[in-house]
Amino acid sequence: MDKKILIVEDDPNISNIIKMNLALIHYETEQVYDGISALEALEREKFDLVLLDVMIPKLDGYALMEKIRPKGIPVIFLTAKNTVFDKVTGLKLGADDYMVKPFEGIELLARIETVLRRYGKEEAEIIIDDVRVYPNKRIATLKDEPVELTPKEFDLLVVLINNKNLALSREQFLDKVWGIDYYGDTRTVDVHIKSLRKKLGLHDRIKTIFKIGYRLED
Amino acid sequence: MKFWHKIFTYSILVFILIFNATSVIVIERNHGKMLTREINNALSQNMNIHSSVDAILPIVLIYDSEQYEKNVLANIAKAFVGKVGDEGVYMTITNDKGKSIYNNTDFEISLNRAETEKLKSDEIRYIVRDVGKRTILFTSNLTEINRKIYTFTYMKDITSVYRERMDQYRFYLKVDIIACSAYMLIMFIVSRRLTIPIHRLIRTAQFIAAGAFSERAESRSKDEIGVLANNFNIMASVIEEKIKDLERLNREKQLFIDNFTHELKTPLTSIIGYADYLRTAKTDASQLLDGLNVILSEGKRLESLSFKLMNLIMLEGTEYPMEDMEFCSILAEIKPALEMKARVKRIAIKTSCETARLPLEKDLMKILIFNLVDNAIKASSESQCIAIRTFRQGSDYILEIEDEGMGIESEHLDRIFEPFYMTDKARSRRNNGTGLGLSICQSIATLHNAVISVRSVPDRGTTFSITFRRGGAVL
């Protein structure tokens, strides 16, 4: 079942770009443009996560947060304010994370994924063609046969899945899989991608994007 | 040492010093008087004895018998000692060989008697001596009888005089202790009470120092401390006001920065978000076009924001040279541009201008009129009318810009001049609005010593008026 995310953001352009980014990895979204409509949407439906802008009309993000907290729904604040005080205010109110505008799509996705994992709402099984991936058990199968993957190959596969349909640069893969203090060559990524394609038969799925990097496509 | 300790201690010290000194002086003076009286009495008694001896002298001379002399003198002595009748009165008579003729003393008289040495006849000397526990006054004189010198010593026990002095000292010591205790008690209360207002003042000062700026000192007394408290309160008020001013300024500044950050980051978020998406995601042609459109329009919004902000920053704290100018000529200059802008909505602009020369900064005045008319056009529906009027009213010169548009709800009227304030954010954004236009207009009006005001009826229209206060300087 796809996760459903409520986007509370008064600027339609920003709301749309968030929606587009989330659609890439099959998150279902609903967009509302003020605090009151957000409350109504929350009453009406169940959401797995709320992306909440602080400066929204009618009922501001902090006030809305107070009303969301009892429901136990994870919340990520989106805001233009970048002071420690604002961050602390948001987190103290019970927000799970805090994103300062402007932000990039992959950062948003990474934070959503982290928060969802903390809430145990991560996918237990991901299916790509004949490949099944169980991130919690760290097992991958091809046609129901277990595939031997090195730890780094498995991590790389998870990063690709979490950023499905988005192209990441080799540097970004290095950061996410090997860590920011890794001083290796970006060709390490190429080697691992090549190995993943071969072991899992994902030559058509993992695309090389010219001048950028790689992208896992549906 | 606390202030009340000082008051207390110093006053007690002074009191003890003066009280005791006075006591000592009084007691010593009384004692001195009594002693003098005793001495005078003794001396006169001695004189009496001397006179008696003188009186009887002829008879003694007739007999010329040493034994007789002795008897006579002893009798005189007895008579006197008995006559005085007091206890503690003694007498000795000794001849020139030092032999005692009469002695009724009950104590040993020391042989060393300085007062009798080189004593001349017709001279009386006295001395006070401690004998055992008693104090005795000795008075001595010489009398010559038959060429024999006799020493008459009349003595008086004056122990009581000294005892009296001691009694007085003892009594004064009791009085002293009681008086000092009473005084200490009174001074304790007085000094504490005197310093209570000071303590209150200290507490108030501590409160204020801790940040309770609305705290005030009580000042009931009219003395120096009352005056101090009053002045302290005045000072506290001034500080409180200044701090409130600073806080208000700071809040305004913070609000401006918050709003500015928001207005800056919103388009940036869209631009970066779309550019990144177009770059990394698989997109079709229509998504590409939509994305590019958003990037373009948000870019324009940033451009507009930066221009407006530059205007606003330039207006702050810059001196603009004003030139006496015909107002109507400025209006005529700008009118074609305004009409071109209004043509899109087929809006008619009517102008009526009363000629007047006043000190103006031409470019700023154009920005002001342009902003207000631009707002009017945005608020108007198609084919409505916008009126620009200038006229004199008393000594003032007034510029009015009136539209027949949607008007402004009264709840917004107070705040529309605040930077970044938008009555309808979505609509403002569509028109590339930044919420800065009216702030700029207000700054320009202030530079021209003019006041900007607004009246509006929703759905009927809005009128902005700029009142140039010249107090008759309008030509």
Boltz contact constraints between the chains, C-beta under 6 A:
constraints:
  - contact:
      token1: [A, 11]
      token2: [B, 266]
      max_distance: 6.0
  - contact:
      token1: [A, 13]
      token2: [B, 270]
      max_distance: 6.0
  - contact:
      token1: [A, 13]
      token2: [B, 294]
      max_distance: 6.0
  - contact:
      token1: [A, 14]
      token2: [B, 269]
      max_distance: 6.0
  - contact:
      token1: [A, 14]
      token2: [B, 270]
      max_distance: 6.0
  - contact:
      token1: [A, 17]
      token2: [B, 273]
      max_distance: 6.0
  - contact:
      token1: [A, 17]
      token2: [B, 274]
      max_distance: 6.0
  - contact:
      token1: [A, 20]
      token2: [B, 277]
      max_distance: 6.0
  - contact:
      token1: [A, 24]
      token2: [B, 281]
      max_distance: 6.0
  - contact:
      token1: [A, 55]
      token2: [B, 262]
      max_distance: 6.0
  - contact:
      token1: [A, 80]
      token2: [B, 261]
      max_distance: 6.0
  - contact:
      token1: [A, 80]
      token2: [B, 262]
      max_distance: 6.0
  - contact:
      token1: [A, 80]
      token2: [B, 265]
      max_distance: 6.0
  - contact:
      token1: [A, 101]
      token2: [B, 265]
      max_distance: 6.0
  - contact:
      token1: [A, 101]
      token2: [B, 269]
      max_distance: 6.0
  - contact:
      token1: [A, 102]
      token2: [B, 265]
      max_distance: 6.0
  - contact:
      token1: [A, 102]
      token2: [B, 268]
      max_distance: 6.0
  - contact:
      token1: [A, 102]
      token2: [B, 269]
      max_distance: 6.0
  - contact:
      token1: [A, 102]
      token2: [B, 272]
      max_distance: 6.0
  - contact:
      token1: [A, 104]
      token2: [B, 276]
      max_distance: 6.0
  - contact:
      token1: [A, 105]
      token2: [B, 276]
      max_distance: 6.0
  - contact:
      token1: [A, 105]
      token2: [B, 277]
      max_distance: 6.0
  - contact:
      token1: [A, 165]
      token2: [B, 281]
      max_distance: 6.0
  - contact:
      token1: [A, 166]
      token2: [B, 280]
      max_distance: 6.0
  - contact:
      token1: [A, 166]
      token2: [B, 281]
      max_distance: 6.0
  - contact:
      token1: [A, 167]
      token2: [B, 280]
      max_distance: 6.0
